[in-house]
Amino acid sequence: MKNDFEFLVGTWTSTHRKLTKYLEGSEDWEEFAGISRCWSIFDGAGYMDEIYFPGNELSGGTLRLYDASQDLWSLYWINSKTGLGLPPQVGRFEDTGRGHFLADDMVNGQPVKVNFEWSEITPTSCRWTQLLSADEGRTWETTWVTDFSRTE
């Protein structure tokens, strides 16, 4: 539904835990900080955010657009190294408040399903998780977890 990402509007600090290698059975995680801000566009039918990682040359952003005719969101990740990340993640929030946004992609030359999941949403915090599946969604590997804390 329109305005689903209103919880994200504002400024945030974040802690990121990311696997160093995907789909290889790795248990080696790197951790780093982020700072982001998000704003609404198109009266809540779209949202834009930008994030940067102090001490890291990578920065990025996400454009989220709502299609009312399908009741679906499309999320487009953009970053300073590779530009627009395709394809978009497409999905919606469940009645539970958890959002799932899926796409097909390639990791290390292998076709995968990608799930971006928003959860644990409160007025001052939320969690974003990236999961990958190399077997058409039968099993999922958590590859990136970000915990956000509102600063304003």
PATIRO-602383 format. One record per residue (C-alpha): z, y, x; residue in three letters. Coordinates in pm, 1 decimal, always signed. Each point is the difference from the previous one (the first is absolute). Last residue first. Example, Ala and Ser with C-alpha at 12.3 -4.5 7.8 and 13.67 -1.06 7.14 Angstrom:
% PATIRO-602383
+----------+----------+----------+-----+
:        Z :        Y :        X : res :
+----------+----------+----------+-----+
:   +714.0 :   -106.0 :  +1367.0 : SER :
:    +66.0 :   -344.0 :   -137.0 : ALA :
+----------+----------+----------+-----+
END
This chain:
% PATIRO-602383
+----------+----------+----------+-----+
:        Z :        Y :        X : res :
+----------+----------+----------+-----+
:  +1372.1 :  +1224.1 :  +1604.4 : GLU :
:   +107.1 :   -239.3 :   +279.1 : THR :
:    -71.0 :   -318.4 :   -195.2 : ARG :
:    +54.1 :   -328.5 :   +181.5 : SER :
:   -289.9 :   -248.0 :    +33.6 : PHE :
:    +22.0 :   -362.0 :   +114.6 : ASP :
:   -324.3 :   -138.7 :   +141.0 : THR :
:    -77.5 :   -370.0 :    +40.2 : VAL :
:   -309.0 :   -133.6 :   +178.9 : TRP :
:   -140.7 :   -350.6 :    +53.1 : THR :
:   +153.4 :   -208.3 :   -279.2 : THR :
:   -200.6 :   -323.7 :     +0.9 : GLU :
:   -118.9 :   -134.6 :   -334.9 : TRP :
:    -80.8 :   -349.3 :   -125.1 : THR :
:   -231.8 :   -116.9 :   -279.2 : ARG :
:   -170.4 :   +340.5 :     -6.9 : GLY :
:   -354.5 :   -102.9 :    +95.1 : GLU :
:   +112.2 :   -192.5 :   +309.7 : ASP :
:     +8.4 :   +268.4 :   +273.5 : ALA :
:   +260.5 :   +205.9 :   -183.7 : SER :
:   +138.1 :   +332.1 :   +119.5 : LEU :
:   +302.7 :   +199.1 :   -116.4 : LEU :
:    +65.2 :   +371.8 :    +43.8 : GLN :
:   +331.7 :   +133.6 :   -125.3 : THR :
:   +101.9 :   +344.9 :   -123.0 : TRP :
:   +362.2 :    +72.1 :    -82.4 : ARG :
:   +165.4 :   +283.9 :   -189.3 : CYS :
:   +277.8 :   +254.7 :    +34.5 : SER :
:   +159.1 :   +313.8 :   -145.0 : THR :
:    -83.6 :     -4.1 :   -373.6 : PRO :
:    -10.1 :   -383.5 :     +7.2 : THR :
:   -289.2 :   -242.2 :    +53.5 : ILE :
:    +93.1 :   -341.5 :   +140.6 : GLU :
:   -367.6 :   -101.2 :     -3.3 : SER :
:   -357.0 :    +99.5 :    +90.3 : TRP :
:   -225.3 :   -288.7 :   +110.4 : GLU :
:   -328.2 :    +19.7 :   +189.2 : PHE :
:   -162.2 :   -342.6 :    -18.7 : ASN :
:   -287.1 :    -93.0 :   +232.4 : VAL :
:   -221.5 :   -305.6 :    -46.0 : LYS :
:   -157.1 :   -123.0 :   +319.2 : VAL :
:   -338.8 :    -76.3 :   +156.1 : PRO :
:    +32.7 :    -77.6 :   +372.4 : GLN :
:   -163.3 :   +206.2 :   +274.5 : GLY :
:   +339.0 :    +99.4 :   +143.6 : ASN :
:   +102.8 :   +126.2 :   -343.6 : VAL :
:   -269.9 :    +53.9 :   -264.5 : MET :
:    +51.0 :   +141.9 :   -348.5 : ASP :
:    +25.0 :    -93.6 :   -366.5 : ASP :
:   +214.8 :   +233.1 :   -205.2 : ALA :
:   +319.3 :     +6.6 :   -204.0 : LEU :
:   +249.9 :   +256.6 :   -129.0 : PHE :
:   +329.0 :   -124.1 :   -141.2 : HIS :
:   +262.3 :   +239.3 :   -140.2 : GLY :
:   +360.2 :    -90.2 :    -87.0 : ARG :
:   +156.0 :   +200.7 :   -283.8 : GLY :
:    +97.5 :   -312.9 :   -196.4 : THR :
:   -259.1 :    +88.4 :   -266.8 : ASP :
:   -261.2 :    -61.6 :   +270.3 : GLU :
:   -165.4 :   +277.5 :   +198.6 : PHE :
:   -373.9 :     -7.5 :    +50.1 : ARG :
:   -282.1 :   -129.6 :   +214.2 : GLY :
:   -283.0 :    +75.9 :   +240.3 : VAL :
:    +23.0 :    +31.5 :   +380.1 : GLN :
:   -309.8 :   +184.9 :   +118.8 : PRO :
:   -254.9 :   -174.7 :   +222.7 : PRO :
:    -18.6 :   +159.3 :   +244.0 : LEU :
:   +215.1 :   +204.3 :   +233.8 : GLY :
:   -138.2 :   +349.2 :    +43.2 : LEU :
:    +28.6 :   +133.5 :   +353.7 : GLY :
:    +42.9 :   -238.9 :   +293.7 : THR :
:   +248.9 :   +171.9 :   +230.0 : LYS :
:   +142.9 :   +289.7 :   -204.1 : SER :
:    +62.5 :   -208.3 :   -307.8 : ASN :
:   -113.7 :    -20.0 :   -362.2 : ILE :
:   +138.3 :   -247.2 :   -253.7 : TRP :
:   -167.4 :     +6.6 :   -344.1 : TYR :
:   +206.5 :   -120.4 :   -295.5 : LEU :
:   -174.2 :    -74.6 :   -330.5 : SER :
:   +223.4 :     -1.1 :   -308.3 : TRP :
:    -76.8 :   -193.9 :   -315.1 : LEU :
:    +44.2 :    +57.4 :   -372.9 : ASP :
:   -366.0 :    -99.6 :    -47.1 : GLN :
:   -120.1 :   +304.1 :   -197.2 : SER :
:   +281.9 :   +208.1 :   +149.5 : ALA :
:   -133.6 :    -36.7 :   +355.6 : ASP :
:   +272.6 :   +146.8 :   +223.9 : TYR :
:    -64.8 :   +121.8 :   +354.9 : LEU :
:   +227.3 :    -38.7 :   +303.6 : ARG :
:   -107.4 :   +165.3 :   +328.2 : LEU :
:   +202.8 :   -126.3 :   +291.4 : THR :
:    +63.1 :   +165.5 :   +332.4 : GLY :
:     -6.1 :    -48.2 :   +371.9 : GLY :
:   +139.5 :    +74.7 :   +340.3 : SER :
:    -23.8 :   -199.8 :   +321.0 : LEU :
:    +71.8 :   +163.6 :   +337.0 : GLU :
:   +350.6 :   -144.6 :    +11.8 : ASN :
:   +311.8 :   +181.3 :   +123.2 : GLY :
:    +83.2 :   +124.0 :   -349.2 : PRO :
:   -190.1 :   -203.9 :   -262.5 : PHE :
:   -193.6 :   +207.3 :   -246.2 : TYR :
:    -48.0 :    -37.3 :   -369.9 : ILE :
:   -215.0 :   +173.4 :   -257.7 : GLU :
:     +9.4 :    -47.6 :   -372.1 : ASP :
:   -236.0 :    +58.1 :   -285.9 : MET :
:    +51.4 :    -76.7 :   -365.3 : TYR :
:   -235.8 :    -28.5 :   -295.3 : GLY :
:     +5.1 :    -17.5 :   -379.0 : ALA :
:   +325.3 :   +197.5 :     +9.6 : GLY :
:   -142.1 :   +335.5 :   -113.1 : ASP :
:   -315.1 :    -39.9 :   +211.1 : PHE :
:   +198.2 :     +6.3 :   +326.1 : ILE :
:   +361.9 :    -89.1 :    +77.2 : SER :
:   +159.6 :    +47.3 :   +341.4 : TRP :
:   +135.0 :   -224.6 :   +274.9 : CYS :
:   +172.0 :    +70.6 :   +330.6 : ARG :
:    +59.4 :   -225.7 :   +294.6 : SER :
:   +208.0 :    -48.9 :   +312.0 : ILE :
:     -3.5 :   -330.4 :   +186.0 : GLY :
:   +224.6 :   -202.7 :   +227.0 : ALA :
:    -72.6 :   -310.9 :   +204.1 : PHE :
:    +81.7 :   -370.4 :    +15.2 : GLU :
:   -201.4 :   -276.1 :   +163.1 : GLU :
:    +34.2 :   -357.3 :   -120.7 : TRP :
:    -58.5 :   -325.0 :   +190.3 : ASP :
:    +33.1 :   -296.6 :   -236.4 : GLU :
:   -360.9 :   -103.2 :    +43.3 : SER :
:   -142.8 :   -288.8 :   -202.2 : GLY :
:   -353.9 :   +105.8 :    +87.8 : GLU :
:    -97.3 :   +167.3 :   -326.4 : LEU :
:    +57.0 :   +353.0 :   +133.3 : TYR :
:   +121.8 :    +89.8 :   +347.8 : LYS :
:   +246.0 :   +281.5 :    +88.5 : THR :
:   +170.0 :    -33.9 :   -337.0 : LEU :
:    +99.3 :   +339.4 :   -138.6 : LYS :
:   +339.6 :   +143.6 :    -87.7 : ARG :
:    -22.3 :   +365.2 :   -105.6 : HIS :
:   +291.0 :   +234.8 :    -65.3 : THR :
:    -82.0 :   +303.1 :   -209.8 : SER :
:    +84.7 :   +364.3 :    -45.5 : THR :
:   -117.1 :   +157.3 :   -320.9 : TRP :
:   -125.5 :   +323.8 :   -154.1 : THR :
:    -84.0 :    +36.5 :   -366.9 : GLY :
:   -203.7 :   -178.9 :   -267.3 : VAL :
:    +51.0 :   -377.4 :    +30.5 : LEU :
:   +175.3 :    -52.2 :   -335.1 : PHE :
:   -303.3 :   +162.2 :   -169.5 : GLU :
:   -203.7 :   -304.9 :   +102.8 : PHE :
:    -32.4 :   -142.9 :   -351.6 : ASP :
:   -108.8 :   +344.1 :   -132.7 : ASN :
:   -289.6 :   -147.6 :   -203.5 : LYS :
:    +67.4 :   -353.0 :   -112.8 : MET :
+----------+----------+----------+-----+
END
